[in-house]
């Protein structure tokens, strides 16, 4: 009887003897890869913020066990670095899709505007562009990040700047662009459901005697300045280095 049930594939053999799930890397969407892992992590953070990112949550998104992810990312820090990597990959794709500008200053402006666009598409990742650079030495940064550094520095050296001046312009350029983006993305709205600007910004929470200028300027600060102001500021910054063309 037992032999007959085994041959016929009866209910007992189908359910009671079901194998335990293994920590494999094939989910409902096919075999896992580093590219899919990072793309899914980016989608998760875009949707739910950085606090939602964990190995367990990402495994659930990919329909694999969390242990399967360690083949592609050593842990949470590696995932965070991977998000930075994914952002720079997208930035490179955007730059490659457009035509290079005719002058080095115009090309820097094109890079700045592309960076701005990518960062505003993935605002939750932007803080990592500062925090991970503080934690990860230059040589250990993801290759797409290093290639972006190379792109900017090669542009400056090709314009005739020596190593010291190229480094100075590189630092100023990077600081301006990332600082500008960070200010654009600062949280300003206190009560999104409010239609009246003062209550929407929560100005009633700011003591008028101590913060009169900030209260007066808050509405203007809450408006994004856009890529035009980014480029205008970059032009002014580069002018401080004198004429090199």
C-alpha positions, 0 to 999 in steps of 0.5 A: 500500500505504501509502495502504491501511494508512492508510485501514484503520488498521493496526498501523503507524499505531496504534502507531508514530505515537502522539502524545506526551503533552501537559501537559494537565490532564485525568486519569483522573478528569476535568478538573483544578480548583483544588478537586480539586488541593487536595482531592487534596493534602490526601488525599496529606498525610493518608495519607503526610505533608507530606514526600510532597507535591511537584508530581510526586507530586501530578501522579501522584495526579491522573494529569496531568503535573506541569507542568499543576499550575502553572496552579492552584498556582505551586509548593510554597509555594502548595501548602502555603498551599493545604493551610491553605486547605483546612483552613479551608474544612473548618472553615467548613463545619463551623461553618456546619452547626451552630447559632451559640451564644447568647453570644459566649463560648459561640460562641468555645468552639464555634469552638475545638472545631470547630478541634480536630476539624478539626485532629485529622482532618488532623494533618499539616497542623497544623504549617503553621498556624504555619509558613505564618503566619510566612512569609505576610503577613496580606493575602496569606493565603488568603481562607478564613483571612482570613474565619475571622479576620473571623468571630472579630473580628466576634464580639468587636466585636459583644460590645462589645469595642473594637479594642484589646481585640478584638485582645488576645482574638483573639491569646490565643484563637488562641494557646491553640487552636493551642497546645493542638492542637499539644501534643495532637498531639506525637509521644510513642510511641517503640516502637508495637509495645511493650505495656508503657507504659514501653518504648512511651514509651521511658522507658529512653532518659531518664536518671532522675537528670536527668529524674525528673519528666518520666519520672513524668509522661510517661504522663499527657502521652501521653494526649490531654486532649480538647475538654473541657480545651480549653474549660475552658482557654479559659474560664479564659483569657477570665476574665482579660480581665474581665467584658464581658457 
